[in-house]
Amino acid sequence: MLHCPFYYGPLMPRCAVTVAIHDVLILEHPEWFPRSWASPIRWLTPVTARKAAAVVTDAEAVRERIEALCGVPRDRIRVIPHAVDHAVFHPVDGAATMAARERWAGGRPYLLQVGAVEPRRGIDLVLWAVEALRERWPELVLLLVGPDRARVAALEDPPAWVVRPGFVSDGELPALHAGAEAVLSPSRGEGFDLPLLEALASGAAVVASDIPVHVEHFAPAVELFASGDREALAGALERVLGDSAHREELRRRAVEHAAAFTWERSARAHLALWREISG
């Protein structure tokens, strides 16, 4: 029995193989990814998926796309969502959030986006929306936490209110999440969106695009906006920023919703699948 956790398995398997395919974005939108590694994954993913005893993915929405694009029968695709380490990502006290705001934003109110910087993550939408919001909230800044993965034209000459803190450890993220007026997940495509779940577990008010996996896993706990629509994003942010009661309700629902996503539950589901395959 062999489990392959990253998109593809062996071409000539000598035992039962399960393979994790977290998304099929590389098949649907190859232009979003560096060509140096996109090409082999595009070729290997569907070929080895069809040879696998089972495919594991993170959402029903992705399961449907794997079936359609890789030719894997639906009954050989098992949905097992990711989870969050609740020992790390959890609500923190007010002193910690105030310290995070002072350290990372100079005491100013901020919006936060966490994850690798690349065009599909909707940073162009965020820059436009925050620019519009600053007419009402002129002190508002945007923190972008994550490495540069691909060129984003809008960040080549960023406004002064964009802050790039560099590396932030997992232990520092909960206070950074909780201290934000809102955490943004405006991606145009994801297989799950682990940074979003980590923000929820930390008690953040989250504004997210309405892509299928966000709707499937997180709709009850986030403020959704129409994916790719910068005016819709600005409107969603205005609702959160302008209504403190709504913002606090999002924070409450965030922690409650995230509690169901545990690594123990994920591990047990994987183990059950492997026992089923092994007979």
Secondary structure, DSSP 8 states (H G I E B T S, - for coil): -EEE-SS---SS-SS-EEEE----HHHH-GGGS-HHHHHHHHHHHHHHHHHSSEEEES-HHHHHHHHHHH---GGGEEE------TTTSS---HHHHHHHHHHHHTT--EEEEES-B-GGG-HHHHHHHHHHHTTT-TT-EEEEES-B-S--GGGSS--TTEE------GGGHHHHHHHSSEEEE--S--SS-HHHHHHHHTT--EEEE--HHHHHHHGGGSEEE-TT-HHHHHHHHHHHHH-HHHHHHHHHHHHHHHTT--HHHHHHHHHHHHHHHH-
